[in-house]
Amino acid sequence: MNALAFFFYLFAALAIGFSLLVVLKKNPVASAFSLVMVFFSFAGIYALMGAHLIAALQILVYAGAIMVLFIFVIMLINADAPSFDLGRTGFLARFVAGLLAFVLFGFFVWAFKNSPQKLLPGRFSPEFIEQAGGNTRILSELMFSEWILPFELTSVLLLGGIVGAVALAKRNKEGQGGTHA
Amino acid sequence: MPDSWIVLSLCSVIFFIGLFGVLVRRNVLILMMCIELMLNAVNLTFVAYARQLGDLSGQMAVFFIITVAAAEAAVGLGLVVALYRTLRTVDTDDIRLLRG
């Protein structure tokens, strides 16, 4: 096993373990910090796969911006009530559900493994990327040539997101936060 | 680096963990964290196929998904704050204004 494969399996195990912690931890702050670890593991996997720009964006946007938002809101609203609910189903239903989930996962793995590996080879082979100046350079050139319209529409989306977030979180002057706004 | 199907299997595991969390948890904040988990799994699927097929359009798609996820987190957390201000709870079982 070479070093790349070793680090891939390491990051994969970390990602699975910490995402289970995100779901199973009762404290929202613990879930949030587990989610940060999942994001870092994913960034490591992206870097191993040669997607360097995506790895950097993953850390900057997800582990930086989005998680700060989450932790800020958790501390703002102080929601510490445990909220784990498995108790509505019987043991048999849970067992069957788990079994069916494993069967479905088995189907997925089978489909991934037996899908045709040699489809049309794209023009961005690793050698081509190496020769043309690296992943970040090629992705930037694509972004401002072939993908320029979606890139510009992204700015409209972000503007709409800002306006929506401010309008939702703004305190209503007349209602003063009544129970049935 | 392992084969593509191992990476894709990892993606489906993470996606199903996120889906399980959405179905099981009752805290709106943790529901949003599980949605982020599912979005991350889809991103990794895009990158895996981009590598397998030799086409960088997949990585461009990840770029846009990250942007949409950031906007979604901002608007969703604004919704959570408004919800908590109105009902003093973030538990999905207590949100039943339309039930009368």
Chai-1 contact restraints between the chains, C-beta under 6 A:
chainA,res_idxA,chainB,res_idxB,connection_type,confidence,min_distance_angstrom,max_distance_angstrom,comment,restraint_id
A,L4,B,M1,contact,1.0,0.0,6.0,A-B,restraint_1
A,A5,B,P2,contact,1.0,0.0,6.0,A-B,restraint_2
A,F8,B,P2,contact,1.0,0.0,6.0,A-B,restraint_3
A,A12,B,L10,contact,1.0,0.0,6.0,A-B,restraint_4
A,I16,B,V13,contact,1.0,0.0,6.0,A-B,restraint_5
A,S19,B,I14,contact,1.0,0.0,6.0,A-B,restraint_6
A,S19,B,I17,contact,1.0,0.0,6.0,A-B,restraint_7
A,S19,B,L37,contact,1.0,0.0,6.0,A-B,restraint_8
A,V22,B,M33,contact,1.0,0.0,6.0,A-B,restraint_9
A,V23,B,I17,contact,1.0,0.0,6.0,A-B,restraint_10
A,V23,B,G21,contact,1.0,0.0,6.0,A-B,restraint_11
A,P28,B,L29,contact,1.0,0.0,6.0,A-B,restraint_12
A,S31,B,I30,contact,1.0,0.0,6.0,A-B,restraint_13
A,S31,B,M33,contact,1.0,0.0,6.0,A-B,restraint_14
A,L35,B,M33,contact,1.0,0.0,6.0,A-B,restraint_15
A,F42,B,N40,contact,1.0,0.0,6.0,A-B,restraint_16
A,Y46,B,V47,contact,1.0,0.0,6.0,A-B,restraint_17
A,M49,B,V47,contact,1.0,0.0,6.0,A-B,restraint_18
A,M49,B,R51,contact,1.0,0.0,6.0,A-B,restraint_19
A,A51,B,V47,contact,1.0,0.0,6.0,A-B,restraint_20
A,A51,B,Q59,contact,1.0,0.0,6.0,A-B,restraint_21
A,I54,B,Q59,contact,1.0,0.0,6.0,A-B,restraint_22
A,I54,B,V62,contact,1.0,0.0,6.0,A-B,restraint_23
A,L57,B,I66,contact,1.0,0.0,6.0,A-B,restraint_24
A,V61,B,I66,contact,1.0,0.0,6.0,A-B,restraint_25
A,V61,B,A70,contact,1.0,0.0,6.0,A-B,restraint_26
A,I66,B,A73,contact,1.0,0.0,6.0,A-B,restraint_27
A,L69,B,A73,contact,1.0,0.0,6.0,A-B,restraint_28
A,L69,B,L77,contact,1.0,0.0,6.0,A-B,restraint_29
A,V73,B,L77,contact,1.0,0.0,6.0,A-B,restraint_30
A,V73,B,V80,contact,1.0,0.0,6.0,A-B,restraint_31
A,I77,B,Y84,contact,1.0,0.0,6.0,A-B,restraint_32
A,A79,B,V90,contact,1.0,0.0,6.0,A-B,restraint_33
A,S83,B,R25,contact,1.0,0.0,6.0,A-B,restraint_34
A,S83,B,R26,contact,1.0,0.0,6.0,A-B,restraint_35
A,S83,B,N27,contact,1.0,0.0,6.0,A-B,restraint_36
A,S83,B,D91,contact,1.0,0.0,6.0,A-B,restraint_37
A,D85,B,R26,contact,1.0,0.0,6.0,A-B,restraint_38
A,F108,B,S12,contact,1.0,0.0,6.0,A-B,restraint_39
A,V109,B,S9,contact,1.0,0.0,6.0,A-B,restraint_40
A,F112,B,W5,contact,1.0,0.0,6.0,A-B,restraint_41
A,F112,B,L8,contact,1.0,0.0,6.0,A-B,restraint_42
A,F112,B,S9,contact,1.0,0.0,6.0,A-B,restraint_43
A,K113,B,W5,contact,1.0,0.0,6.0,A-B,restraint_44
A,L119,B,L53,contact,1.0,0.0,6.0,A-B,restraint_45
A,P121,B,G54,contact,1.0,0.0,6.0,A-B,restraint_46
A,G122,B,L53,contact,1.0,0.0,6.0,A-B,restraint_47
A,G122,B,G54,contact,1.0,0.0,6.0,A-B,restraint_48
A,G122,B,D55,contact,1.0,0.0,6.0,A-B,restraint_49
A,F124,B,G54,contact,1.0,0.0,6.0,A-B,restraint_50
A,F124,B,L56,contact,1.0,0.0,6.0,A-B,restraint_51
A,S125,B,G54,contact,1.0,0.0,6.0,A-B,restraint_52
A,L139,B,Q59,contact,1.0,0.0,6.0,A-B,restraint_53
A,W147,B,M60,contact,1.0,0.0,6.0,A-B,restraint_54
A,T154,B,T67,contact,1.0,0.0,6.0,A-B,restraint_55
A,L157,B,A71,contact,1.0,0.0,6.0,A-B,restraint_56
A,L158,B,A71,contact,1.0,0.0,6.0,A-B,restraint_57
A,G161,B,A71,contact,1.0,0.0,6.0,A-B,restraint_58
A,G161,B,A74,contact,1.0,0.0,6.0,A-B,restraint_59
A,G161,B,V75,contact,1.0,0.0,6.0,A-B,restraint_60
A,G164,B,V75,contact,1.0,0.0,6.0,A-B,restraint_61
A,A165,B,A74,contact,1.0,0.0,6.0,A-B,restraint_62
A,A165,B,V75,contact,1.0,0.0,6.0,A-B,restraint_63
A,A165,B,G78,contact,1.0,0.0,6.0,A-B,restraint_64
A,L168,B,G78,contact,1.0,0.0,6.0,A-B,restraint_65
A,L168,B,L79,contact,1.0,0.0,6.0,A-B,restraint_66
A,L168,B,A82,contact,1.0,0.0,6.0,A-B,restraint_67
A,A169,B,G78,contact,1.0,0.0,6.0,A-B,restraint_68
A,A169,B,V81,contact,1.0,0.0,6.0,A-B,restraint_69
A,G177,B,R85,contact,1.0,0.0,6.0,A-B,restraint_70
A,A181,B,T86,contact,1.0,0.0,6.0,A-B,restraint_71
